[in-house]
Amino acid sequence: ADCAGLIKRKNFKNGQMESYVFFDNDGKLLSSDKGKRRHLHLNAFSPYGNRAAVGDYIDGQREGLWTFYDTYGQLSGVENYKAGKLNGIVINYLNNGDTDNVIIYKDGNKNGYYRGYYHIKTLEKEGWYQNDLAQGDWYFYNVKNILTAHSYYLNDNSYGWQYSYDEL
């Protein structure tokens, strides 16, 4: 039977992927790996045959640098893992390749300065996360990079005076 797109075969044991194989619809091998000594390197592909994700599993959990791609093979994100939890800088990209947002994670929680951007490379908002909760001063900008609001957060809730600025 004809099969459109990608053919993938994954082998699991005790809930952990032990090996995988990706073929295109012509049967051409795109990538494969058989885990060795608790380690599996994943090079996954989208149904269109474009790279979708690259990273390592150690003992069934994501470890180290992972890169993700959209269905067209364009870089869409970079994440760092330690023992299966996000740890370190995470960067997400827009379809045009510009940065969408940047955040630091520690033990799976947002912990650090966050910057989110509009599709035209200007800053949309910035502020701090601590244990996955917005904390302290947050600043919001319009597409012209003009400050439009300043808010203070305590444990992810607005706290105290909040300021909004009208555009001229």
Phi and psi restraints in degrees (value plus and minus 20) as a CYANA .aco file:
   2 ASP   PHI     -91.7   -51.7
   2 ASP   PSI     123.0   163.0
   3 CYS   PHI    -151.4  -111.4
   3 CYS   PSI     100.1   140.1
   4 ALA   PHI    -104.0   -64.0
   4 ALA   PSI     116.9   156.9
   5 GLY   PHI      71.1   111.1
   5 GLY   PSI    -163.4  -123.4
   6 LEU   PHI    -119.7   -79.7
   6 LEU   PSI     125.0   165.0
   7 ILE   PHI    -134.3   -94.3
   7 ILE   PSI     105.2   145.2
   8 LYS   PHI    -150.6  -110.6
   8 LYS   PSI     127.6   167.6
   9 ARG   PHI    -154.9  -114.9
   9 ARG   PSI     105.2   145.2
  10 LYS   PHI    -145.4  -105.4
  10 LYS   PSI     121.9   161.9
  11 ASN   PHI    -135.6   -95.6
  11 ASN   PSI     106.7   146.7
  12 PHE   PHI    -136.9   -96.9
  12 PHE   PSI     131.1   171.1
  13 LYS   PHI    -164.1  -124.1
  13 LYS   PSI     105.9   145.9
  14 ASN   PHI      34.3    74.3
  14 ASN   PSI      17.7    57.7
  15 GLY   PHI      59.3    99.3
  15 GLY   PSI     -18.2    21.8
  16 GLN   PHI    -133.5   -93.5
  16 GLN   PSI     116.5   156.5
  17 MET   PHI     -89.4   -49.4
  17 MET   PSI     106.3   146.3
  18 GLU   PHI    -119.4   -79.4
  18 GLU   PSI     -50.1   -10.1
  19 SER   PHI    -180.4  -140.4
  19 SER   PSI     143.3   183.3
  20 TYR   PHI    -172.7  -132.7
  20 TYR   PSI     140.0   180.0
  21 VAL   PHI    -164.6  -124.6
  21 VAL   PSI     112.6   152.6
  22 PHE   PHI    -137.6   -97.6
  22 PHE   PSI     108.8   148.8
  23 PHE   PHI    -141.7  -101.7
  23 PHE   PSI     130.5   170.5
  24 ASP   PHI    -101.5   -61.5
  24 ASP   PSI     158.9   198.9
  25 ASN   PHI     -93.3   -53.3
  25 ASN   PSI     -26.0    14.0
  26 ASP   PHI    -114.6   -74.6
  26 ASP   PSI     -18.2    21.8
  27 GLY   PHI      67.2   107.2
  27 GLY   PSI     -15.4    24.6
  28 LYS   PHI     -95.1   -55.1
  28 LYS   PSI     112.0   152.0
  29 LEU   PHI     -88.1   -48.1
  29 LEU   PSI     104.3   144.3
  30 LEU   PHI    -116.7   -76.7
  30 LEU   PSI     -63.6   -23.6
  31 SER   PHI    -185.6  -145.6
  31 SER   PSI     138.3   178.3
  32 SER   PHI    -182.5  -142.5
  32 SER   PSI     138.6   178.6
  33 ASP   PHI    -181.0  -141.0
  33 ASP   PSI     122.4   162.4
  34 LYS   PHI    -136.2   -96.2
  34 LYS   PSI      95.7   135.7
  35 GLY   PHI     -70.0   -30.0
  35 GLY   PSI     118.6   158.6
  36 LYS   PHI    -143.4  -103.4
  36 LYS   PSI     105.7   145.7
  37 ARG   PHI      27.8    67.8
  37 ARG   PSI      37.3    77.3
  38 ARG   PHI      52.6    92.6
  38 ARG   PSI     -17.1    22.9
  39 HIS   PHI    -135.4   -95.4
  39 HIS   PSI     112.3   152.3
  40 LEU   PHI    -154.1  -114.1
  40 LEU   PSI     106.5   146.5
  41 HIS   PHI    -117.7   -77.7
  41 HIS   PSI      97.8   137.8
  42 LEU   PHI    -117.8   -77.8
  42 LEU   PSI     110.7   150.7
  43 ASN   PHI    -149.7  -109.7
  43 ASN   PSI      66.6   106.6
  44 ALA   PHI    -110.8   -70.8
  44 ALA   PSI     135.2   175.2
  45 PHE   PHI    -147.0  -107.0
  45 PHE   PSI     131.9   171.9
  46 SER   PHI    -100.2   -60.2
  46 SER   PSI     148.9   188.9
  47 PRO   PHI     -79.6   -39.6
  47 PRO   PSI     -38.1     1.9
  48 TYR   PHI    -108.8   -68.8
  48 TYR   PSI     -18.9    21.1
  49 GLY   PHI      66.8   106.8
  49 GLY   PSI     -13.0    27.0
  50 ASN   PHI    -113.1   -73.1
  50 ASN   PSI     131.0   171.0
  51 ARG   PHI     -76.7   -36.7
  51 ARG   PSI     116.7   156.7
  52 ALA   PHI    -134.9   -94.9
  52 ALA   PSI     -57.9   -17.9
  53 ALA   PHI    -179.9  -139.9
  53 ALA   PSI     127.5   167.5
  54 VAL   PHI    -158.2  -118.2
  54 VAL   PSI     108.3   148.3
  55 GLY   PHI     159.9   199.9
  55 GLY   PSI     157.5   197.5
  56 ASP   PHI    -134.9   -94.9
  56 ASP   PSI     125.8   165.8
  57 TYR   PHI    -130.6   -90.6
  57 TYR   PSI     113.0   153.0
  58 ILE   PHI    -141.6  -101.6
  58 ILE   PSI     103.1   143.1
  59 ASP   PHI      31.5    71.5
  59 ASP   PSI      18.6    58.6
  60 GLY   PHI      59.7    99.7
  60 GLY   PSI     -15.5    24.5
  61 GLN   PHI    -140.2  -100.2
  61 GLN   PSI     126.4   166.4
  62 ARG   PHI     -82.4   -42.4
  62 ARG   PSI     121.9   161.9
  63 GLU   PHI    -165.6  -125.6
  63 GLU   PSI     115.7   155.7
  64 GLY   PHI      59.4    99.4
  64 GLY   PSI    -177.3  -137.3
  65 LEU   PHI     -95.6   -55.6
  65 LEU   PSI     109.8   149.8
  66 TRP   PHI    -141.1  -101.1
  66 TRP   PSI     117.9   157.9
  67 THR   PHI    -139.2   -99.2
  67 THR   PSI     121.0   161.0
  68 PHE   PHI    -143.8  -103.8
  68 PHE   PSI     129.0   169.0
  69 TYR   PHI    -153.0  -113.0
  69 TYR   PSI     129.8   169.8
  70 ASP   PHI     -97.1   -57.1
  70 ASP   PSI    -199.5  -159.5
  71 THR   PHI     -83.3   -43.3
  71 THR   PSI     -36.6     3.4
  72 TYR   PHI    -117.3   -77.3
  72 TYR   PSI     -17.2    22.8
  73 GLY   PHI      68.3   108.3
  73 GLY   PSI     -12.2    27.8
  74 GLN   PHI    -103.5   -63.5
  74 GLN   PSI     119.8   159.8
  75 LEU   PHI     -77.9   -37.9
  75 LEU   PSI     106.7   146.7
  76 SER   PHI    -138.1   -98.1
  76 SER   PSI     -36.8     3.2
  77 GLY   PHI    -192.9  -152.9
  77 GLY   PSI     135.5   175.5
  78 VAL   PHI    -152.5  -112.5
  78 VAL   PSI     107.3   147.3
  79 GLU   PHI    -153.8  -113.8
  79 GLU   PSI     130.8   170.8
  80 ASN   PHI    -137.5   -97.5
  80 ASN   PSI     118.0   158.0
  81 TYR   PHI    -147.1  -107.1
  81 TYR   PSI     129.6   169.6
  82 LYS   PHI    -158.6  -118.6
  82 LYS   PSI      98.5   138.5
  83 ALA   PHI      32.2    72.2
  83 ALA   PSI      21.7    61.7
  84 GLY   PHI      64.1   104.1
  84 GLY   PSI     -21.9    18.1
  85 LYS   PHI    -134.6   -94.6
  85 LYS   PSI     124.4   164.4
  86 LEU   PHI     -78.6   -38.6
  86 LEU   PSI     113.9   153.9
  87 ASN   PHI    -173.8  -133.8
  87 ASN   PSI      91.7   131.7
  88 GLY   PHI      92.0   132.0
  88 GLY   PSI    -183.2  -143.2
  89 ILE   PHI     -95.1   -55.1
  89 ILE   PSI     115.7   155.7
  90 VAL   PHI    -141.0  -101.0
  90 VAL   PSI     107.4   147.4
  91 ILE   PHI    -144.2  -104.2
  91 ILE   PSI     108.5   148.5
  92 ASN   PHI    -131.4   -91.4
  92 ASN   PSI     122.9   162.9
  93 TYR   PHI    -137.2   -97.2
  93 TYR   PSI     129.3   169.3
  94 LEU   PHI     -99.1   -59.1
  94 LEU   PSI     148.3   188.3
  95 ASN   PHI     -78.3   -38.3
  95 ASN   PSI     -48.9    -8.9
  96 ASN   PHI    -105.4   -65.4
  96 ASN   PSI     -18.1    21.9
  97 GLY   PHI      74.5   114.5
  97 GLY   PSI     -29.8    10.2
  98 ASP   PHI     -93.3   -53.3
  98 ASP   PSI     136.3   176.3
  99 THR   PHI     -89.2   -49.2
  99 THR   PSI     111.1   151.1
 100 ASP   PHI    -110.6   -70.6
 100 ASP   PSI     -70.9   -30.9
 101 ASN   PHI    -178.7  -138.7
 101 ASN   PSI     139.3   179.3
 102 VAL   PHI    -155.7  -115.7
 102 VAL   PSI     111.6   151.6
 103 ILE   PHI    -168.6  -128.6
 103 ILE   PSI     132.5   172.5
 104 ILE   PHI    -125.0   -85.0
 104 ILE   PSI     115.1   155.1
 105 TYR   PHI    -133.4   -93.4
 105 TYR   PSI     129.4   169.4
 106 LYS   PHI    -158.2  -118.2
 106 LYS   PSI     101.8   141.8
 107 ASP   PHI      32.6    72.6
 107 ASP   PSI      19.6    59.6
 108 GLY   PHI      66.2   106.2
 108 GLY   PSI     -22.3    17.7
 109 ASN   PHI    -134.7   -94.7
 109 ASN   PSI     127.0   167.0
 110 LYS   PHI     -85.0   -45.0
 110 LYS   PSI     106.3   146.3
 111 ASN   PHI    -168.6  -128.6
 111 ASN   PSI      66.7   106.7
 112 GLY   PHI     133.3   173.3
 112 GLY   PSI    -190.5  -150.5
 113 TYR   PHI     -98.6   -58.6
 113 TYR   PSI     112.8   152.8
 114 TYR   PHI    -129.7   -89.7
 114 TYR   PSI     118.5   158.5
 115 ARG   PHI    -152.8  -112.8
 115 ARG   PSI     103.8   143.8
 116 GLY   PHI    -134.7   -94.7
 116 GLY   PSI     122.8   162.8
 117 TYR   PHI    -143.0  -103.0
 117 TYR   PSI     131.1   171.1
 118 TYR   PHI     -96.3   -56.3
 118 TYR   PSI     146.3   186.3
 119 HIS   PHI     -86.0   -46.0
 119 HIS   PSI     -29.6    10.4
 120 ILE   PHI    -124.4   -84.4
 120 ILE   PSI       3.9    43.9
 121 LYS   PHI      53.0    93.0
 121 LYS   PSI      -9.0    31.0
 122 THR   PHI    -120.1   -80.1
 122 THR   PSI     130.6   170.6
 123 LEU   PHI     -87.5   -47.5
 123 LEU   PSI     111.9   151.9
 124 GLU   PHI    -118.1   -78.1
 124 GLU   PSI     -65.8   -25.8
 125 LYS   PHI    -177.9  -137.9
 125 LYS   PSI     137.4   177.4
 126 GLU   PHI    -173.3  -133.3
 126 GLU   PSI     126.4   166.4
 127 GLY   PHI     156.0   196.0
 127 GLY   PSI    -196.7  -156.7
 128 TRP   PHI    -124.0   -84.0
 128 TRP   PSI     123.4   163.4
 129 TYR   PHI    -135.8   -95.8
 129 TYR   PSI     121.7   161.7
 130 GLN   PHI    -157.8  -117.8
 130 GLN   PSI     102.6   142.6
 131 ASN   PHI      31.6    71.6
 131 ASN   PSI      23.7    63.7
 132 ASP   PHI      53.2    93.2
 132 ASP   PSI      -9.6    30.4
 133 LEU   PHI    -139.1   -99.1
 133 LEU   PSI     117.9   157.9
 134 ALA   PHI     -84.4   -44.4
 134 ALA   PSI     112.8   152.8
 135 GLN   PHI    -157.6  -117.6
 135 GLN   PSI     121.7   161.7
 136 GLY   PHI      55.7    95.7
 136 GLY   PSI    -174.4  -134.4
 137 ASP   PHI     -94.7   -54.7
 137 ASP   PSI     112.3   152.3
 138 TRP   PHI    -144.9  -104.9
 138 TRP   PSI     119.8   159.8
 139 TYR   PHI    -142.0  -102.0
 139 TYR   PSI     119.1   159.1
 140 PHE   PHI    -144.7  -104.7
 140 PHE   PSI     118.7   158.7
 141 TYR   PHI    -148.3  -108.3
 141 TYR   PSI     134.8   174.8
 142 ASN   PHI    -109.0   -69.0
 142 ASN   PSI    -199.8  -159.8
 143 VAL   PHI     -86.4   -46.4
 143 VAL   PSI     -35.8     4.2
 144 LYS   PHI    -108.3   -68.3
 144 LYS   PSI     -13.2    26.8
 145 ASN   PHI      46.4    86.4
 145 ASN   PSI      10.9    50.9
 146 ILE   PHI    -121.6   -81.6
 146 ILE   PSI     112.7   152.7
 147 LEU   PHI     -81.0   -41.0
 147 LEU   PSI     105.7   145.7
 148 THR   PHI    -134.2   -94.2
 148 THR   PSI     -39.9     0.1
 149 ALA   PHI    -178.6  -138.6
 149 ALA   PSI     130.6   170.6
 150 HIS   PHI    -156.4  -116.4
 150 HIS   PSI      99.5   139.5
 151 SER   PHI    -146.3  -106.3
 151 SER   PSI     134.9   174.9
 152 TYR   PHI    -137.1   -97.1
 152 TYR   PSI     113.8   153.8
 153 TYR   PHI    -140.8  -100.8
 153 TYR   PSI     121.5   161.5
 154 LEU   PHI    -149.3  -109.3
 154 LEU   PSI      94.5   134.5
 155 ASN   PHI      33.8    73.8
 155 ASN   PSI      25.3    65.3
 156 ASP   PHI      55.5    95.5
 156 ASP   PSI     -12.1    27.9
 157 ASN   PHI    -138.9   -98.9
 157 ASN   PSI     121.3   161.3
 158 SER   PHI     -77.9   -37.9
 158 SER   PSI     119.9   159.9
 159 TYR   PHI    -164.2  -124.2
 159 TYR   PSI     111.0   151.0
 160 GLY   PHI      56.8    96.8
 160 GLY   PSI    -180.1  -140.1
 161 TRP   PHI     -88.7   -48.7
 161 TRP   PSI     118.2   158.2
 162 GLN   PHI    -139.3   -99.3
 162 GLN   PSI     115.1   155.1
 163 TYR   PHI    -134.0   -94.0
 163 TYR   PSI     116.4   156.4
 164 SER   PHI    -143.7  -103.7
 164 SER   PSI     122.3   162.3
 165 TYR   PHI    -141.5  -101.5
 165 TYR   PSI     108.6   148.6
 166 ASP   PHI     -96.6   -56.6
 166 ASP   PSI     126.7   166.7
 167 GLU   PHI    -100.0   -60.0
 167 GLU   PSI     126.5   166.5
